[in-house]
């Protein structure tokens, strides 16, 4: 996280230094759109991640595992995003960005069934709402032409993670119904790159962007009913947005 903050700060400082107040024409714009969110994979998630703990829990009974069966890749989801931006000249854009993604994933116990031989089922759900300040640098071209860009973001990741359904008590193997929920807001950073495509002039445009966000939230661990203390909120988003300048 410290290294990522360094990248973000460095990029933001460099971009702002390149914005020349004397020659910068200020233009406002809004953009809305959406795409897809791709969570960070199992092997690279933050230490203490609850999803990894659910997948690898060995339990307390020799020969049996308390692990749940699901795929972290199933947390891929649709994503919506909206932004308000201010552009200085042809090279620098500063904006406020709001996003939303949510996905529910079914799971079952790996080694346990209920008394009638059916699987013991749960639903895992993760919602992420990034709120960030974004800085973009367009090194080539001007408004109304094709503009590749790079950028960075800093802000907050609001999240809600829950596990609901049937669970096994490891002390006596009783099956019970429960819902465990963790909510909060944590520091988030992002690196991004994309291209701005004009739509018949310099007022309307289409932006194609890939953004990778970094951050993790606290679940409360065992005291809140979870197997571990963290939920990794990192991952990539691939978005298409429609932009209007005014």
NUBA-480686 format. One record per atom (N, C-alpha, C): x negated, y negated, z negated; atom name; residue number from 1. Coordinates in nm, 2 decimals, padded with zeros to 4 digits. Atoms other than C-alpha are relative to their C-alpha. Example, Ala and Ser with C-alpha at 12.3 -4.5 7.8 and 13.67 -1.06 7.14 Angstrom:
// NUBA-480686
-00.09	00.12	00.00	N	1
-01.23	00.45	-00.78	CA	1
-00.09	-00.12	00.00	C	1
00.09	00.11	00.00	N	2
-01.37	00.11	-00.71	CA	2
00.08	-00.11	-00.08	C	2
//
This chain:
// NUBA-480686
-00.08	00.12	00.00	N	1
00.00	00.00	00.00	CA	1
-00.09	-00.13	00.00	C	1
00.08	00.12	00.00	N	2
-00.28	-00.25	-00.08	CA	2
-00.07	-00.02	00.14	C	2
00.06	00.01	-00.14	N	3
-00.45	-00.17	00.26	CA	3
00.11	-00.06	00.09	C	3
-00.11	00.05	-00.09	N	4
-00.11	-00.23	00.44	CA	4
00.02	-00.15	-00.03	C	4
-00.02	00.14	00.03	N	5
-00.06	-00.56	00.25	CA	5
-00.11	-00.08	00.06	C	5
00.11	00.07	-00.06	N	6
-00.41	-00.66	00.37	CA	6
00.02	-00.02	00.14	C	6
-00.03	00.01	-00.14	N	7
-00.32	-00.59	00.73	CA	7
00.11	-00.11	00.02	C	7
-00.11	00.09	-00.02	N	8
00.01	-00.78	00.70	CA	8
-00.05	-00.14	-00.02	C	8
00.04	00.13	00.04	N	9
-00.15	-01.08	00.53	CA	9
-00.10	-00.05	00.11	C	9
00.10	00.04	-00.11	N	10
-00.44	-01.09	00.79	CA	10
00.07	-00.04	00.13	C	10
-00.07	00.03	-00.13	N	11
-00.21	-01.07	01.09	CA	11
00.08	-00.13	-00.01	C	11
-00.08	00.12	00.01	N	12
00.03	-01.33	00.95	CA	12
-00.09	-00.13	-00.01	C	12
00.09	00.12	00.01	N	13
-00.26	-01.57	00.87	CA	13
-00.05	-00.04	00.13	C	13
00.05	00.02	-00.13	N	14
-00.41	-01.53	01.21	CA	14
00.10	-00.06	00.09	C	14
-00.11	00.05	-00.09	N	15
-00.08	-01.59	01.39	CA	15
00.03	-00.14	-00.04	C	15
-00.04	00.14	00.04	N	16
00.00	-01.90	01.19	CA	16
-00.11	-00.10	00.03	C	16
00.11	00.08	-00.04	N	17
-00.35	-02.04	01.26	CA	17
00.01	-00.03	00.15	C	17
-00.01	00.02	-00.14	N	18
-00.28	-02.00	01.63	CA	18
00.12	-00.09	00.04	C	18
-00.11	00.08	-00.03	N	19
00.04	-02.19	01.61	CA	19
-00.04	-00.15	-00.01	C	19
00.05	00.14	-00.01	N	20
-00.05	-02.55	01.72	CA	20
00.12	-00.09	-00.03	C	20
-00.11	00.09	00.03	N	21
00.19	-02.80	01.55	CA	21
00.01	-00.11	00.10	C	21
-00.01	00.11	-00.10	N	22
00.10	-03.06	01.81	CA	22
00.07	00.03	00.12	C	22
-00.05	-00.04	-00.13	N	23
00.21	-02.86	02.11	CA	23
00.12	00.10	-00.02	C	23
-00.10	-00.11	00.02	N	24
00.47	-02.62	01.95	CA	24
00.14	-00.06	00.02	C	24
-00.14	00.03	-00.01	N	25
00.82	-02.66	02.08	CA	25
00.08	00.10	-00.08	C	25
-00.07	-00.09	00.09	N	26
01.06	-02.51	01.82	CA	26
00.13	00.04	00.06	C	26
-00.13	-00.05	-00.06	N	27
01.34	-02.29	01.95	CA	27
00.05	00.11	-00.10	C	27
-00.06	-00.10	00.08	N	28
01.58	-02.09	01.74	CA	28
00.06	00.11	00.08	C	28
-00.07	-00.11	-00.07	N	29
01.73	-01.75	01.83	CA	29
00.06	00.10	-00.10	C	29
-00.05	-00.12	00.07	N	30
01.93	-01.46	01.70	CA	30
-00.01	00.12	00.08	C	30
00.00	-00.12	-00.08	N	31
01.90	-01.10	01.80	CA	31
00.07	00.11	-00.08	C	31
-00.07	-00.11	00.06	N	32
02.11	-00.80	01.72	CA	32
-00.01	00.13	00.09	C	32
00.01	-00.13	-00.08	N	33
02.09	-00.43	01.82	CA	33
-00.02	00.12	-00.09	C	33
00.02	-00.12	00.08	N	34
01.99	-00.09	01.70	CA	34
-00.09	00.10	00.07	C	34
00.08	-00.11	-00.05	N	35
01.81	00.23	01.76	CA	35
-00.01	00.12	-00.09	C	35
00.01	-00.12	00.08	N	36
01.67	00.52	01.56	CA	36
-00.11	-00.02	-00.11	C	36
00.09	00.00	00.11	N	37
01.49	00.56	01.23	CA	37
-00.06	00.14	-00.01	C	37
00.06	-00.12	00.01	N	38
01.23	00.84	01.20	CA	38
-00.08	00.01	-00.13	C	38
00.07	00.00	00.13	N	39
01.12	00.93	00.84	CA	39
-00.14	00.06	00.01	C	39
00.13	-00.06	00.01	N	40
00.76	01.01	00.75	CA	40
00.00	00.15	-00.03	C	40
00.00	-00.15	00.01	N	41
00.68	01.38	00.78	CA	41
-00.05	00.05	-00.14	C	41
00.03	-00.06	00.13	N	42
00.63	01.62	00.49	CA	42
-00.14	-00.01	-00.04	C	42
00.14	00.00	00.04	N	43
00.25	01.63	00.50	CA	43
-00.06	-00.13	-00.03	C	43
00.06	00.13	00.02	N	44
00.20	01.26	00.48	CA	44
00.09	-00.09	-00.09	C	44
-00.09	00.08	00.09	N	45
00.47	01.15	00.23	CA	45
-00.07	-00.03	-00.13	C	45
00.07	00.05	00.12	N	46
00.38	00.97	-00.09	CA	46
00.00	00.11	-00.11	C	46
00.01	-00.10	00.11	N	47
00.26	01.18	-00.39	CA	47
00.11	-00.02	-00.10	C	47
-00.12	00.01	00.09	N	48
00.56	01.26	-00.61	CA	48
00.13	-00.01	00.07	C	48
-00.12	00.02	-00.08	N	49
00.81	01.25	-00.33	CA	49
00.10	00.11	-00.04	C	49
-00.10	-00.09	00.04	N	50
01.14	01.41	-00.44	CA	50
00.04	00.10	00.11	C	50
-00.03	-00.09	-00.11	N	51
01.21	01.56	-00.10	CA	51
-00.10	00.11	00.02	C	51
00.10	-00.10	-00.01	N	52
00.88	01.74	-00.09	CA	52
00.02	00.10	-00.12	C	52
-00.02	-00.08	00.12	N	53
00.95	01.86	-00.45	CA	53
00.11	00.10	00.02	C	53
-00.12	-00.09	-00.03	N	54
01.29	02.00	-00.34	CA	54
-00.04	00.11	00.09	C	54
00.04	-00.10	-00.10	N	55
01.12	02.19	-00.06	CA	55
-00.10	00.10	-00.05	C	55
00.11	-00.09	00.04	N	56
00.84	02.34	-00.26	CA	56
00.01	00.05	-00.15	C	56
-00.02	-00.03	00.14	N	57
00.98	02.39	-00.61	CA	57
-00.01	00.15	-00.02	C	57
00.02	-00.15	00.02	N	58
00.86	02.74	-00.74	CA	58
00.10	00.05	-00.10	C	58
-00.09	-00.05	00.10	N	59
01.10	02.76	-01.03	CA	59
-00.07	00.06	-00.12	C	59
00.06	-00.06	00.12	N	60
01.05	02.94	-01.36	CA	60
00.02	00.15	-00.01	C	60
-00.02	-00.15	00.00	N	61
01.16	03.30	-01.27	CA	61
-00.09	00.06	00.10	C	61
00.10	-00.07	-00.09	N	62
00.88	03.52	-01.13	CA	62
00.07	00.06	00.12	C	62
-00.06	-00.06	-00.12	N	63
00.96	03.62	-00.77	CA	63
00.11	-00.08	00.06	C	63
-00.11	00.08	-00.05	N	64
01.23	03.36	-00.72	CA	64
-00.04	-00.15	00.01	C	64
00.03	00.14	-00.01	N	65
01.21	03.00	-00.60	CA	65
00.12	-00.08	-00.01	C	65
-00.11	00.09	00.01	N	66
01.43	02.71	-00.69	CA	66
00.00	-00.10	00.12	C	66
00.01	00.09	-00.11	N	67
01.34	02.54	-00.36	CA	67
00.13	-00.01	00.08	C	67
-00.11	00.02	-00.09	N	68
01.61	02.40	-00.13	CA	68
-00.05	00.01	00.15	C	68
00.03	-00.01	-00.14	N	69
01.63	02.47	00.24	CA	69
00.06	-00.11	00.08	C	69
-00.04	00.10	-00.09	N	70
01.65	02.17	00.47	CA	70
-00.13	-00.05	00.07	C	70
00.11	00.06	-00.08	N	71
01.43	01.97	00.71	CA	71
-00.01	-00.15	-00.02	C	71
00.01	00.14	00.01	N	72
01.29	01.63	00.64	CA	72
00.03	-00.07	00.13	C	72
-00.03	00.06	-00.13	N	73
01.32	01.56	01.01	CA	73
00.15	-00.02	00.02	C	73
-00.14	00.02	-00.02	N	74
01.70	01.59	00.97	CA	74
00.04	-00.14	-00.06	C	74
-00.03	00.13	00.05	N	75
01.69	01.25	00.79	CA	75
-00.02	-00.11	00.11	C	75
00.00	00.09	-00.11	N	76
01.64	01.09	01.13	CA	76
00.14	-00.05	00.02	C	76
-00.13	00.06	-00.01	N	77
01.93	00.85	01.18	CA	77
00.01	-00.12	00.09	C	77
-00.02	00.13	-00.07	N	78
02.08	00.56	01.37	CA	78
-00.04	-00.11	-00.08	C	78
00.05	00.12	00.07	N	79
01.95	00.22	01.28	CA	79
00.07	-00.12	00.07	C	79
-00.05	00.13	-00.05	N	80
02.11	-00.13	01.32	CA	80
-00.09	-00.11	-00.06	C	80
00.09	00.10	00.05	N	81
01.92	-00.45	01.29	CA	81
00.05	-00.14	00.05	C	81
-00.03	00.14	-00.05	N	82
01.98	-00.83	01.31	CA	82
-00.10	-00.09	-00.05	C	82
00.11	00.09	00.04	N	83
01.74	-01.12	01.30	CA	83
00.04	-00.14	00.04	C	83
00.00	00.14	-00.03	N	84
01.73	-01.50	01.29	CA	84
-00.15	-00.04	00.02	C	84
00.14	00.03	-00.03	N	85
01.41	-01.63	01.45	CA	85
-00.02	-00.15	00.03	C	85
00.05	00.13	-00.04	N	86
01.22	-01.96	01.50	CA	86
-00.13	00.02	00.08	C	86
00.12	-00.02	-00.09	N	87
00.97	-01.97	01.79	CA	87
-00.07	-00.13	00.01	C	87
00.09	00.12	-00.01	N	88
00.68	-02.22	01.80	CA	88
-00.07	00.01	00.13	C	88
00.07	-00.01	-00.12	N	89
00.57	-02.28	02.15	CA	89
00.04	00.13	00.07	C	89
-00.01	-00.13	-00.07	N	90
00.52	-01.96	02.36	CA	90
-00.06	00.11	-00.06	C	90
00.09	-00.10	00.05	N	91
00.31	-01.76	02.13	CA	91
00.04	00.05	-00.14	C	91
-00.02	-00.04	00.14	N	92
00.44	-01.75	01.77	CA	92
00.15	00.00	-00.03	C	92
-00.14	-00.01	00.05	N	93
00.78	-01.63	01.63	CA	93
00.01	00.04	-00.14	C	93
-00.02	-00.04	00.14	N	94
00.88	-01.62	01.27	CA	94
00.15	00.02	-00.03	C	94
-00.14	-00.03	00.01	N	95
01.20	-01.46	01.16	CA	95
00.03	00.07	-00.13	C	95
-00.06	-00.08	00.11	N	96
01.42	-01.30	00.89	CA	96
00.08	00.11	00.06	C	96
-00.06	-00.12	-00.06	N	97
01.52	-00.94	00.96	CA	97
00.08	00.08	-00.11	C	97
-00.08	-00.09	00.08	N	98
01.79	-00.72	00.81	CA	98
00.04	00.12	00.08	C	98
-00.03	-00.13	-00.06	N	99
01.83	-00.35	00.89	CA	99
00.08	00.09	-00.08	C	99
-00.08	-00.10	00.07	N	100
02.04	-00.05	00.79	CA	100
-00.01	00.13	00.07	C	100
00.00	-00.14	-00.04	N	101
02.00	00.32	00.82	CA	101
00.05	00.09	-00.11	C	101
-00.05	-00.09	00.10	N	102
02.18	00.61	00.64	CA	102
00.02	00.13	00.07	C	102
-00.01	-00.14	-00.05	N	103
02.18	00.99	00.68	CA	103
00.03	00.09	-00.12	C	103
-00.03	-00.11	00.09	N	104
02.33	01.29	00.50	CA	104
-00.05	00.13	00.05	C	104
00.06	-00.12	-00.04	N	105
02.15	01.62	00.51	CA	105
00.05	00.12	-00.09	C	105
-00.04	-00.12	00.08	N	106
02.30	01.96	00.40	CA	106
-00.12	00.08	-00.04	C	106
00.10	-00.09	00.05	N	107
02.09	02.20	00.19	CA	107
00.06	00.11	-00.07	C	107
-00.04	-00.12	00.08	N	108
02.11	02.54	00.02	CA	108
-00.12	00.05	-00.08	C	108
00.11	-00.06	00.07	N	109
01.90	02.72	-00.23	CA	109
-00.06	00.11	00.08	C	109
00.07	-00.10	-00.08	N	110
01.64	02.94	-00.08	CA	110
00.02	00.15	-00.05	C	110
-00.01	-00.14	00.06	N	111
01.67	03.24	-00.32	CA	111
00.12	00.03	-00.08	C	111
-00.11	-00.02	00.09	N	112
02.00	03.20	-00.50	CA	112
00.13	00.00	00.08	C	112
-00.13	00.00	-00.05	N	113
02.36	03.28	-00.41	CA	113
00.10	00.00	-00.11	C	113
-00.09	-00.01	00.11	N	114
02.68	03.25	-00.61	CA	114
00.06	00.14	-00.02	C	114
-00.04	-00.13	00.04	N	115
02.87	03.54	-00.76	CA	115
00.07	00.08	00.12	C	115
-00.07	-00.06	-00.12	N	116
03.06	03.61	-00.43	CA	116
-00.09	00.01	00.12	C	116
00.09	-00.02	-00.11	N	117
02.75	03.61	-00.22	CA	117
-00.02	-00.11	00.10	C	117
00.01	00.11	-00.09	N	118
02.79	03.27	-00.06	CA	118
-00.11	-00.09	-00.05	C	118
00.11	00.10	00.03	N	119
02.52	03.00	-00.04	CA	119
00.04	-00.11	-00.10	C	119
-00.02	00.11	00.10	N	120
02.49	02.74	-00.31	CA	120
-00.04	-00.13	00.07	C	120
00.02	00.11	-00.09	N	121
02.53	02.41	-00.12	CA	121
-00.01	-00.13	-00.07	C	121
00.01	00.14	00.04	N	122
02.43	02.05	-00.17	CA	122
00.00	-00.09	00.12	C	122
00.02	00.10	-00.10	N	123
02.42	01.73	00.02	CA	123
-00.09	-00.11	-00.05	C	123
00.10	00.10	00.03	N	124
02.12	01.50	00.02	CA	124
00.02	-00.12	00.09	C	124
-00.03	00.12	-00.08	N	125
02.18	01.14	00.13	CA	125
-00.10	-00.11	-00.03	C	125
00.10	00.11	00.01	N	126
01.93	00.85	00.19	CA	126
00.05	-00.11	00.08	C	126
-00.04	00.13	-00.06	N	127
02.03	00.49	00.27	CA	127
-00.12	-00.10	-00.02	C	127
00.11	00.10	00.01	N	128
01.76	00.22	00.34	CA	128
00.05	-00.13	00.07	C	128
-00.04	00.13	-00.05	N	129
01.83	-00.15	00.39	CA	129
-00.13	-00.09	-00.01	C	129
00.11	00.09	00.01	N	130
01.51	-00.34	00.48	CA	130
00.04	-00.14	00.02	C	130
-00.02	00.15	-00.01	N	131
01.51	-00.72	00.43	CA	131
-00.14	-00.06	00.01	C	131
00.14	00.04	-00.02	N	132
01.19	-00.87	00.57	CA	132
-00.02	-00.13	00.07	C	132
00.04	00.11	-00.08	N	133
01.02	-01.18	00.69	CA	133
-00.10	00.06	00.11	C	133
00.07	-00.05	-00.11	N	134
00.87	-01.11	01.03	CA	134
-00.08	-00.11	00.07	C	134
00.08	00.08	-00.08	N	135
00.58	-01.27	01.22	CA	135
-00.04	00.07	00.13	C	135
00.04	-00.06	-00.13	N	136
00.53	-01.20	01.59	CA	136
-00.10	-00.09	00.08	C	136
00.10	00.08	-00.08	N	137
00.24	-01.31	01.82	CA	137
00.01	00.06	00.14	C	137
-00.01	-00.04	-00.15	N	138
00.30	-01.31	02.20	CA	138
-00.13	-00.06	00.07	C	138
00.12	00.06	-00.05	N	139
-00.05	-01.35	02.35	CA	139
00.01	-00.04	00.15	C	139
-00.01	00.02	-00.14	N	140
00.07	-01.36	02.71	CA	140
00.13	-00.06	00.04	C	140
-00.13	00.04	-00.06	N	141
00.34	-01.54	02.91	CA	141
00.07	-00.11	-00.08	C	141
-00.08	00.10	00.07	N	142
00.61	-01.78	02.80	CA	142
00.15	00.05	00.00	C	142
-00.15	-00.03	00.00	N	143
00.99	-01.77	02.73	CA	143
00.05	00.01	00.15	C	143
-00.05	-00.01	-00.14	N	144
01.17	-01.65	03.05	CA	144
-00.09	00.10	00.08	C	144
00.09	-00.10	-00.07	N	145
00.88	-01.41	03.14	CA	145
-00.01	00.12	-00.09	C	145
00.03	-00.12	00.08	N	146
00.78	-01.06	03.02	CA	146
-00.11	-00.04	-00.10	C	146
00.09	00.04	00.11	N	147
00.61	-01.11	02.68	CA	147
-00.03	00.12	-00.09	C	147
00.04	-00.10	00.10	N	148
00.43	-00.82	02.50	CA	148
-00.03	-00.07	-00.13	C	148
00.04	00.07	00.13	N	149
00.38	-00.89	02.13	CA	149
-00.04	00.11	-00.10	C	149
00.03	-00.08	00.12	N	150
00.25	-00.75	01.80	CA	150
00.04	-00.09	-00.12	C	150
-00.04	00.08	00.12	N	151
00.34	-00.85	01.45	CA	151
00.00	00.08	-00.13	C	151
00.00	-00.06	00.13	N	152
00.39	-00.77	01.09	CA	152
00.11	-00.06	-00.08	C	152
-00.11	00.04	00.08	N	153
00.65	-00.79	00.82	CA	153
-00.03	00.02	-00.15	C	153
00.02	-00.02	00.14	N	154
00.67	-00.83	00.44	CA	154
00.14	-00.03	-00.06	C	154
-00.13	00.03	00.06	N	155
00.98	-00.81	00.22	CA	155
00.04	00.11	-00.10	C	155
-00.05	-00.09	00.10	N	156
01.20	-00.56	00.03	CA	156
00.08	00.11	00.07	C	156
-00.07	-00.12	-00.05	N	157
01.34	-00.21	00.09	CA	157
00.10	00.03	-00.11	C	157
-00.11	-00.04	00.09	N	158
01.68	-00.16	-00.08	CA	158
00.04	00.14	00.04	C	158
-00.03	-00.14	-00.03	N	159
01.76	00.21	-00.11	CA	159
00.10	00.06	-00.10	C	159
-00.09	-00.08	00.08	N	160
02.01	00.46	-00.24	CA	160
-00.02	00.15	00.04	C	160
00.03	-00.14	-00.02	N	161
01.92	00.83	-00.27	CA	161
00.09	00.08	-00.09	C	161
-00.08	-00.08	00.09	N	162
02.16	01.10	-00.40	CA	162
-00.01	00.15	00.04	C	162
-00.01	-00.15	-00.02	N	163
02.19	01.48	-00.44	CA	163
00.13	00.04	-00.06	C	163
-00.14	-00.03	00.05	N	164
02.55	01.61	-00.48	CA	164
00.03	00.14	00.05	C	164
-00.05	-00.13	-00.03	N	165
02.70	01.96	-00.49	CA	165
-00.02	00.10	-00.11	C	165
00.02	-00.10	00.10	N	166
02.62	02.28	-00.67	CA	166
-00.15	00.02	-00.03	C	166
00.14	-00.02	00.04	N	167
02.30	02.34	-00.87	CA	167
-00.01	00.12	-00.10	C	167
00.02	-00.11	00.08	N	168
02.15	02.63	-01.06	CA	168
-00.08	-00.04	-00.12	C	168
00.07	00.03	00.13	N	169
02.05	02.59	-01.43	CA	169
-00.12	00.10	-00.01	C	169
00.11	-00.10	00.00	N	170
01.70	02.75	-01.44	CA	170
-00.01	00.08	-00.13	C	170
00.01	-00.06	00.13	N	171
01.74	02.84	-01.81	CA	171
00.09	00.12	-00.01	C	171
-00.10	-00.11	00.01	N	172
02.04	03.07	-01.76	CA	172
00.06	00.04	00.13	C	172
-00.05	-00.02	-00.13	N	173
02.11	03.07	-01.39	CA	173
00.15	-00.03	00.02	C	173
-00.14	00.04	-00.02	N	174
02.46	02.92	-01.44	CA	174
00.00	-00.10	00.11	C	174
-00.02	00.09	-00.11	N	175
02.59	02.73	-01.14	CA	175
00.10	-00.11	-00.05	C	175
-00.08	00.12	00.04	N	176
02.73	02.38	-01.20	CA	176
00.01	-00.10	00.11	C	176
-00.01	00.11	-00.09	N	177
02.85	02.09	-01.00	CA	177
-00.05	-00.13	-00.06	C	177
00.05	00.13	00.05	N	178
02.68	01.75	-01.03	CA	178
-00.03	-00.09	00.12	C	178
00.05	00.10	-00.10	N	179
02.58	01.43	-00.85	CA	179
-00.11	-00.08	-00.07	C	179
00.12	00.08	00.05	N	180
02.24	01.26	-00.91	CA	180
-00.02	-00.11	00.10	C	180
00.01	00.11	-00.08	N	181
02.19	00.91	-00.78	CA	181
-00.12	-00.09	-00.05	C	181
00.10	00.10	00.03	N	182
01.89	00.67	-00.76	CA	182
00.02	-00.12	00.09	C	182
-00.01	00.12	-00.08	N	183
01.92	00.31	-00.64	CA	183
-00.11	-00.10	-00.05	C	183
00.10	00.10	00.04	N	184
01.67	00.02	-00.64	CA	184
-00.04	-00.08	00.12	C	184
00.06	00.08	-00.10	N	185
01.47	-00.23	-00.44	CA	185
-00.15	00.00	-00.03	C	185
00.14	00.00	00.02	N	186
01.10	-00.21	-00.38	CA	186
-00.07	-00.07	00.11	C	186
00.08	00.08	-00.10	N	187
00.82	-00.39	-00.19	CA	187
-00.01	00.08	00.13	C	187
00.01	-00.06	-00.13	N	188
00.82	-00.31	00.18	CA	188
-00.09	-00.08	00.09	C	188
00.08	00.06	-00.10	N	189
00.57	-00.39	00.46	CA	189
00.02	00.07	00.13	C	189
-00.03	-00.06	-00.13	N	190
00.58	-00.33	00.83	CA	190
-00.11	-00.05	00.10	C	190
00.08	00.04	-00.11	N	191
00.36	-00.33	01.14	CA	191
00.09	00.03	00.12	C	191
-00.09	-00.01	-00.11	N	192
00.53	-00.37	01.48	CA	192
-00.07	-00.04	00.13	C	192
00.04	00.05	-00.13	N	193
00.48	-00.41	01.85	CA	193
00.12	00.03	00.10	C	193
-00.11	-00.02	-00.09	N	194
00.71	-00.44	02.15	CA	194
-00.02	-00.09	00.12	C	194
00.00	00.09	-00.12	N	195
00.80	-00.64	02.46	CA	195
00.13	-00.07	00.01	C	195
-00.11	00.08	-00.03	N	196
01.04	-00.92	02.54	CA	196
00.03	-00.01	00.15	C	196
-00.03	00.00	-00.14	N	197
01.22	-00.89	02.87	CA	197
00.11	-00.10	00.03	C	197
-00.10	00.10	-00.03	N	198
01.41	-01.19	03.02	CA	198
00.12	00.06	00.07	C	198
-00.12	-00.04	-00.07	N	199
01.77	-01.15	03.14	CA	199
00.05	-00.12	00.08	C	199
-00.04	00.11	-00.09	N	200
01.80	-01.41	03.42	CA	200
-00.03	-00.14	-00.05	C	200
00.03	00.14	00.04	N	201
01.63	-01.70	03.25	CA	201
-00.07	00.01	-00.14	C	201
00.07	00.00	00.13	N	202
01.49	-01.81	02.91	CA	202
00.09	-00.01	-00.12	C	202
-00.10	00.01	00.11	N	203
01.81	-01.81	02.71	CA	203
00.03	00.14	-00.05	C	203
-00.04	-00.13	00.04	N	204
01.90	-01.44	02.70	CA	204
-00.12	00.10	00.03	C	204
00.11	-00.10	-00.02	N	205
01.66	-01.15	02.66	CA	205
00.03	00.13	-00.07	C	205
-00.01	-00.14	00.06	N	206
01.62	-00.78	02.57	CA	206
-00.14	00.02	-00.06	C	206
00.12	-00.04	00.07	N	207
01.36	-00.68	02.31	CA	207
-00.01	00.15	-00.02	C	207
00.02	-00.14	00.03	N	208
01.22	-00.33	02.29	CA	208
-00.12	00.01	-00.10	C	208
00.10	00.01	00.11	N	209
01.03	-00.27	01.97	CA	209
-00.01	00.13	-00.08	C	209
00.03	-00.11	00.10	N	210
00.86	00.00	01.76	CA	210
-00.05	-00.06	-00.13	C	210
00.04	00.05	00.13	N	211
00.83	-00.08	01.39	CA	211
-00.03	00.11	-00.10	C	211
00.02	-00.10	00.10	N	212
00.67	00.12	01.12	CA	212
00.00	-00.07	-00.14	C	212
-00.01	00.06	00.13	N	213
00.77	00.04	00.76	CA	213
-00.07	00.09	-00.10	C	213
00.07	-00.07	00.11	N	214
00.58	00.13	00.44	CA	214
00.07	-00.03	-00.13	C	214
-00.06	00.03	00.13	N	215
00.73	00.17	00.09	CA	215
00.05	00.13	-00.06	C	215
-00.06	-00.12	00.08	N	216
00.85	00.41	-00.18	CA	216
00.08	-00.06	-00.12	C	216
-00.08	00.04	00.11	N	217
01.12	00.38	-00.45	CA	217
-00.01	00.10	-00.11	C	217
00.00	-00.09	00.12	N	218
01.15	00.53	-00.80	CA	218
00.14	00.07	-00.02	C	218
-00.12	-00.07	00.02	N	219
01.41	00.80	-00.86	CA	219
00.04	00.01	-00.15	C	219
-00.03	-00.03	00.14	N	220
01.38	00.82	-01.24	CA	220
-00.04	00.14	-00.04	C	220
00.05	-00.14	00.03	N	221
01.25	01.18	-01.22	CA	221
00.10	00.08	-00.08	C	221
-00.08	-00.09	00.07	N	222
01.37	01.44	-01.46	CA	222
00.11	-00.06	-00.09	C	222
-00.10	00.07	00.09	N	223
01.55	01.19	-01.69	CA	223
00.12	-00.04	00.08	C	223
-00.12	00.04	-00.08	N	224
01.78	01.11	-01.39	CA	224
00.05	00.12	00.08	C	224
-00.05	-00.12	-00.07	N	225
01.82	01.47	-01.27	CA	225
-00.08	00.04	00.12	C	225
00.08	-00.04	-00.12	N	226
01.55	01.48	-01.00	CA	226
-00.12	00.07	-00.03	C	226
00.12	-00.08	00.02	N	227
01.25	01.70	-00.95	CA	227
-00.13	-00.08	00.00	C	227
00.12	00.09	00.00	N	228
01.01	01.41	-00.90	CA	228
00.03	-00.14	00.00	C	228
-00.02	00.14	00.03	N	229
00.96	01.04	-00.95	CA	229
00.02	-00.09	00.12	C	229
00.00	00.09	-00.11	N	230
00.94	00.90	-00.60	CA	230
00.09	00.04	00.11	C	230
-00.07	-00.03	-00.13	N	231
01.14	00.88	-00.27	CA	231
-00.08	-00.09	00.10	C	231
00.07	00.07	-00.10	N	232
00.93	00.79	00.03	CA	232
00.09	-00.07	00.10	C	232
-00.09	00.07	-00.09	N	233
01.10	00.52	00.24	CA	233
-00.07	-00.04	00.13	C	233
00.08	00.03	-00.11	N	234
00.83	00.50	00.50	CA	234
00.05	00.07	00.13	C	234
-00.04	-00.06	-00.13	N	235
00.90	00.57	00.87	CA	235
00.00	-00.10	00.11	C	235
-00.01	00.08	-00.12	N	236
00.93	00.44	01.22	CA	236
00.14	-00.03	00.04	C	236
-00.12	00.03	-00.07	N	237
01.21	00.26	01.39	CA	237
-00.02	-00.05	00.14	C	237
00.01	00.03	-00.14	N	238
01.26	00.23	01.76	CA	238
00.13	-00.07	00.04	C	238
-00.12	00.08	-00.01	N	239
01.50	-00.05	01.84	CA	239
00.01	-00.07	00.14	C	239
-00.04	00.09	-00.12	N	240
01.67	-00.23	02.14	CA	240
00.08	-00.11	-00.06	C	240
-00.07	00.11	00.05	N	241
01.79	-00.58	02.06	CA	241
00.03	-00.10	00.11	C	241
-00.03	00.11	-00.09	N	242
01.97	-00.85	02.25	CA	242
-00.02	-00.13	-00.06	C	242
00.04	00.13	00.06	N	243
01.84	-01.20	02.19	CA	243
00.06	-00.12	00.08	C	243
-00.05	00.13	-00.05	N	244
02.00	-01.54	02.24	CA	244
-00.08	-00.11	-00.06	C	244
00.08	00.12	00.05	N	245
01.79	-01.86	02.22	CA	245
00.10	-00.12	00.01	C	245
-00.08	00.12	00.00	N	246
01.95	-02.19	02.13	CA	246
-00.08	-00.12	-00.06	C	246
//
